[in-house]
Amino acid sequence: MPKHTRPTIVLLTLASLVFIGTAEATSTLAADEIPLLGKAQRDGRCANREAYSLALHGGTARFPNTYETGVAFIKKLLAEAGPALREGATSVDIVHRAIRAMEDSGVFNAGRGARANQAGVVEMDASIMDGRRMNAGAVASVKRVKNPISGAKLVMERSPEVLRVGPDAEDYVGYRGGAIVDPSYFRLSGLTFNDIPLPKDILMAPPNAETSQAAATYSGIWGGVLNGAIPILLIVETVTDQGARVVFGNGFDPGSNILEGAAGRYEARFDLGALVFDVDNPAKAQMRARRTEDGLDVVFNLANGFRLTTTLQKFEELPNADRHGTVGAVALDRCGNLAAGTSTGGFGSKKPGRVGDSPIIGAGTYADNGTAAISSTGHGEYFMIHVIVHDISARMKYGQQSLKDAAYDSIHRGLTRAGGRGGVIAVDKNGTVTFAFNTPGMVRGFVTHQEAPSVGVYKMQPR
């Protein structure tokens, strides 16, 4: 339906999908299934076909990184979203909620986990498209919208425009009930840790079989912010029931006399259930870290009697690693309707004001009930110039190619020859799921009416 004749659609207020940021995920779907699945499920309007499919991606991948936290989250999400589709949830609803959950998780480069740009500011982009109505919405360069994908959905459903940008987009989303947050909400995940001089010989060792599960949960890479400004990393290299070998580092605080970062290796001990060690920076203190459902609660008891507290989240790899982490979802529901969505914080090194392909319909997101729903990740400029995701749909529509052939040709004979890197997830009108990418790998997963959830970090394979 054309935008200028589209009736106003009331956006339901629904419980958020939440992930606590570790591999031990809580339920990603709201407890009340009726608000989750929406009116279409209650009316049974999306149960007239057997086929349904959902595919998700968490961005491109580099090896030997395993992306354990992201894979675990996608697995949990698919396990719950698959039955929702089977019971009649719409493709638009599932795409929106799946991406919103990934934004909330802090695990991916989207929403709460968005990486800061060169100016140290988080700027986010997102888009969503309904293949039945051929309708779409997008937001770009937003800094205060808690869930950019929800902002994009608001634009799709309530605005005569397709794309809204910057502060005006934030005002539009907030005025219509979208969640607006202080930029500090994104700071925990958006922080860069480049000013922490970590040693080059960091070597992670998994807990051995004799280590209790309680102690083993401390193993890994933990990061956050102290005193509202100082980025800190705690890397638990080895852990036993008696203690751990850790690397602790902090960045500088431009608002204080802490003008350079510091890092050191320490031997820690367990004391009353907390991991304890003494540090010299950012001030002389005893650090106590205790594992909780929210991450790693840290208390700094300073030598001068003051006390600082923070909570660290777990990273699947050193946060400064060069990875994209854009998220996307494509779905076919039991009404035969397709939908696609994409959300990102963009390249960690991007210039302020740069907008990539994720909010651009035809470049980052596209859905057409006659062909396929597609979401991309990778070097956005190339996806925009070559309108990659629309090109896949056009190859199917005008060239009668299958989804698999169209995606392969567009990525490997189009994007690759142009010098671009990235990939797509896609599902066609029959529920066939396809992945195509020319990067070393992709974090992705899928579920269909015929196949149980399949999740992993997949390497590029020859055709």
N, C-alpha and C positions, 0 to 999 in steps of 0.2 A: 504494500500500500504506500503511495507517495507520502512523503513527510507532511506536505501541506494539507492533506486530507485525513491524516491519521488522528483518531480520537485519543484523548488523554487516557493514559493507563495509570492506575494507582499502584505505586510500588509498595508491596507489603513490607512491614517491619518484621524481620525475622531474626532468630538467634544466630549469632556469628559462629562460623566454624573456627575452632581454635586448635593450635598445635603448640606444645610447650617448648619446642626447639631442640629436642634430643631424639635419639632413635627409639626411645620408649614413649611412643605417642599416646596421648589420650584419644578418646573418640573424636573424629573429625566432623561428625554430623551432630546436629542438635538432637537433644533427647526427644523433643516433640516432633514426631515424623510428619504430622500434617502440615505445620508451617514450613518444614523443609521441602516437602514434595509439591506443595502448592495446590491451587485450585484444580489444575488439570488432573491431578491424581485423584482428588476427591470425586470429581465428575466422571472419572474413568475414560477420559477422552483420548488418552495416549496408550491404549491397550488393544488397538485393532490390528496390530501386526506383531509377529514374533520377534523380528530382528531389532536389536539395539546394539550400540557400540559406544565406547568412550576411550579416548587416548589422551595421555598427558605427557608433557615434557618439562624438564627442569633445566634446559639449556644444553649447550655443547659440553663435551667432556674431554679431559686429557688424562692420559695414563702415566704412572700407575695409580693415580687417585681412584679411590673406590666410591666416593660420594655416599657413604653408608647412611648418613642421616637423611639425605634427600631421597634415596631409594626406599628407605623404611617408611618415610612419610607418604610417598606416592603409593606404596603397597597398601598402607592402611586406608588411604583415601579411596583407592579403587575397590577395596573390599566392601566399602560402605556405599559408594556411589553406584556400583553395578546393580545391587539389589534395588536401589532407588529407581533406576531406569527400568528395571524389570517390572516394578510395581506401578509405573506410569509417569514418572517425573519427566518434564519436558527437557529437551536438549538445551534450550537457553538457560533454564534454571540450573541444570547440572553444571554446565560450562561456567556460569557465573559463580556458583558456590564452590566448585573445585578450585578455581583460580583464587577466589577470596581466601580460601583456607591456606593456599600456598603463600599468598601475600602475608597472612597473619602469622605464619609459622616462623618467620625470621631465618629460614633455612636457605631461601633462594634470593636471587637478586631482583626482588619485586616486593612492593609493599614494605613491611617492617624491615625486611632484610636488604632493601635497596642500598646499593653502594653509592658513596658520595662522589661528586664530580671533582674536577681539578680545583674548584674553589672550596671544597669541603662541604658542599651542600647537596642534599638528596633532591633530585628532580626525576619524576616518574611519568611514564606513559602507559596507556592501556587502550584496548579496543575490544569490541564484541560485535558479532554480526548474527542476525537471525536469517537463516537460509529460506524460510518459508515466506516471510514478508519482504525479503531482500532489503532489510532495514539494518542500520548500523549506528553505533555511537562510539565516540573516542574522546579521551582527554590526553593532554600532553603538557609537559613541563610543570606538573603540579608538585607542590612541596608540602602541603598540609592535608591532603586527602588521604584518610587512613587506608582506604581500599580503592585504588584507582579503577579497578575493574567494575566496582559498584558505581563509581562516577560515570564510567563509560556507559553502563546500562541505563543510568538515569538520563543521560544525553540521548540515548537511542529511543527511550520510551516517552520522553517528555519534551524534547527540544526539536524545533524544526531544522536545526543544524545537525551535522554529523560529528564535527570535531570542534572542541572548545579547548582553549590553551591558557596556561598560566593563572595568574590571580583571578581573572574573570571566570575561569573554569572552576576554581575553588569556591568562589562566591556562589556560582550557579548550583554546584553540588550541595554546598552547605545550606542554602536557602530552601532546597527541596528535600532536606532531611538526611543527606549524606553525612557521614561522620568526618568532622574536621578536627585535626589534632595539632598540638604544638610540634614544631619540627624536631624537638628533642625525642619524640616518640621513635623516630627513625635513627637517632644518633647511635644507639647501641650497635646496630648492624651496619649503619652507614659509615661508621668510623673507618678510617684507614689506619693501619698500624705501621706505616713505612718509617716512622721516626723511632721505632723501638729497635735498638741494635742487637738483634738476636744472634746467638752464636751460630756458626755455620755447621756445627757437628751435631745438630739435634737428631736424635735417633729414637723413634717411638718403638716400644716393645709391648706387645699385648700381654695382659696378665696371664700368669701360668695357671695350670689346673688347680693348684693348691690355694690360690687366692680366693677369698670369699667374694660373693657377688656384691656385697655392700662396698668392699674396698675397690673392686674392679670398676665400679661405676665412676670412679674418679679419673680413670685413665682417659687421656685425650687432650684436646686443645680447647682452652676456654678463653673467652675474650669479652671485654666490656669497657665501661667507663667509670672512673673513680672521681668522686667529688664534682661530678657534673661536667668534667672537662678533660681529664687525663686518661687516654687510652691505655688499657693494661691487658697483658696476655699471661696466662698461666698454662704452661705446657707440662703435663704429667707424663714424663717419659717412661718411667717404670713404677709399678706399684705392687706392694705386698700387704699382708695384714698388719705388718709392723710400721710401714711408712712408705715413702715414695721419693724418687729423684725427680726434681721439678726444675723447670726453667721459668723464672718470673721476670717480666720486663714491663716497663712503662714508657710512654711517650712524654712529650713536653706539654706544658700548660702555658700558652701564650699570655694568660691573664695573671700569672704569678711569677715567682722567681725560679720556677722549675723550667729552665730554658733548653734542656736537652734530655733525650731519652736515656734509659739505663736498663741493663739486663744482667742477670746472674743465674748461676746454677746452685741449687740448694738441696740439702737433705732434709726431708720433712718427716714428721712422725704423726701417728694418730693419737689423739688425746680426747677422751670423752666423745668419740665419734666424729671428731673434726680433724682435718689435716692441718698441721701447725708447723710454721717455720718462721725464722726471723729474717727481716729484710732491711736494707739500708736506704732504698729508694722506693717511692718518691720522698719518704722520710723514714727515720728509724722507727720500726714498728714490728710488732708480732702479727703475722697474718694467720687467720683461722678461716678455713674453707670447709663448708658443710654441704653435702649433696642433698638437694631437695627436688621436688617435682618441677620447680621452675628453672632449675639449672644448678648453679653453684653459688650459694650465699657466702659472701666474703666479709669478714670483719677485720679492720685494721686498728689494733690498739696501739696508738702512737705513744712514743716515749714521753711526750709532754702531757699525757693524760687524755688527749682528745681521742675520739673514736669515729672512724669512717666506715660506712657499709655500702655494699653494692651487690648486685647479682650478675654473675657471668653466664653467658650462654655457650653452648658447645658448638664448635666448628668441626666440619668433617676434614678440613685441611687448613694449613696456615692461611689466615684471611687475606694476605697479600697476594695469594696465587692469582694468576691471570685467567679468569674464567668469566663467562658471560652470565649464566644463571637465569636468563629470561625464562618465564613460565608460559605455558599455553595449554589449551584444552580444545578438543573437537569431539562432537557427539552426534549420534543419530538416535532419536527416541522412537518409541513404538507407534507414533503417529506418522513416522516417515519423514520427520523434520530434522534438518541439520542446523548446527550452530557451531561457531568457533570464537575463541577469545585468546588474547595475548596480553601479558603485562610485564613490565621491566623497569629497572632502575637505570638501564643503559650501561655503556662501557664505564668501568671504574675510572678511566682516564679521560672521559669525555669533557669537552669544553662546556662551560655554562651556556644554556640555551640550545644546545644541540638536541635535535629530535631524531630518533631513529625510525625504523620501519614498524615497530610494534603498534603505534596508533594509526598507521596509514592503511586504510582499507584497500586491499589488492596487493599490498606489499608485505604486511605482517599478519593480516587476518583476512579471511574471505570465506563466505558460506553461500551456497546456492543449492536449493533442493534438487535442481536438475543435474548437478554434477557431484560436488564434494564440499566438505568443510576442511579448512587448512589453517594451520598456525605455524609461524616460522621462528627461527632463532639464528643469530649469527651476525654477520657484518651488515648492518642495516642499510647503509648507503647503497650497496649493490642490490639488495632486495627491493629498494625503492626504484632505482633506475630501471631495473628489469622487471618490475612488478611481478615478482616470482610467483606469489600464491595465486594471483589472478591468471597468470600464464598457465598454471597447471589446470585450472578450471577451463580455460579457453581451449587447451589442447584436447580435453575431454569433449567439450561441447561442439567444437568445429572440426576437430581432427579425428573424432571418434576413438581416441586412445583410451585405454584402461587407466585407472588411477595410478597403478604401479608404474606403467610406462610413462605417463605424463609427468609424474613426480621425478622419476629417474632422469628423463630428458631435460627437464627444467633445471634441476640441480647440477647434474654432471655434464650436460652439454650446453647449458646456458650459463648458470652461475659460475661454474668452475672455469670455463673458457674466458669469462669476463674478469677473473681474478678474485672473485668473492668466495667467502667461506661461510658455511652454515648448513642448515637443514630444515626439514619440515616434518610435522605429523599431519596425517590426513585420514579422513574416512569418507567413503562415497555413499551414494544414496541406497546402496544395498547392504551397507554395514561393513564393507571390506576396509580394513585398517592398513595403512601404508606408512613407512618411515623412509625418508631419503635424506642423506647428509654426506658432505664431503670433508667434514672435520674428522679428527681421530675417533671420536665417539659421540654419543648422545645419551643423556639421562632421560629415560622414557619408560612408559608402561601403558598397558591397555587391558580392557576387558570387553567381551562381547557376549551375546546370548548363547554362543556356542563354546566360548573359551573362557577358562578361569583367568583371574588376574595374572599378568605376566609383567615383571618389572626388572629393570637392570640398567647397567651402563653398557651400551652396545657399541662394539667396534665397527668401523666402516667395513662392509663386505663387498667383494666384487659382485657384479650383477650375475 
